[in-house]
């Protein structure tokens, strides 16, 4: 009987020490904050004062971590030339900028664990110039084809070429009518001008398959001021 009791005691101790065998629960993955939403200056606006009050909505963090915001102001919508950048925890910032220029801005949120949101939508605005000074167009905005997209040919009529429609939008602070020079080619940036003083915001081209193409738009207003857009790209299958 003593042997049986001893055996039962050993088994009970072994079970209680072994646990359920499941191991430690993994730590939940920390998630990035939500993407900031821009409020002011409104996209496409002309600012009378060159002291600009930037404002955006609070981001939310799934773990309620503290958030800081990275704000960038650039002279082009590809942000290759950043004029101002700052990092702060509140959602407003006043910045003095030069008159008579087009500006682009965006905001990104970062939590205390280092997780970053994507950048916000890019907004543009113009600081008003002196009276009777023309303001150049805003930088053209891509419509189609999407940046980096692969365009496939019609499987029912395969060939070595395919038709591609290039489309964009553009605005002018003075509401001038705009014309467009269109550049397209296989080099980056392209040097081949395929259209001069084009009045429409779309252009169809017959292109080779299995090729990477680069293109950009130069917007020209009625007084002749120009704005060169960023380079976009796509591939043909």
Secondary structure, DSSP 8 states (H G I E B T S, - for coil): -HHHHHHHHHHHHHHHHHTTS----------------EEES-TTEEESSSEEEEEE-----TT---EEEEEEEESSTT-SSEEEEEEESSSEEEEE--TT-EEEEEEEEEETTS-B------EEEEE--STT----B---EEEES-TT-EE---TTS--SEEEEEEEEE--BTT----EEEEEEESSSS---EEEEEE-SSEEEEEEESSEEEEEEEEEE-TT--EEE---EEEEE-
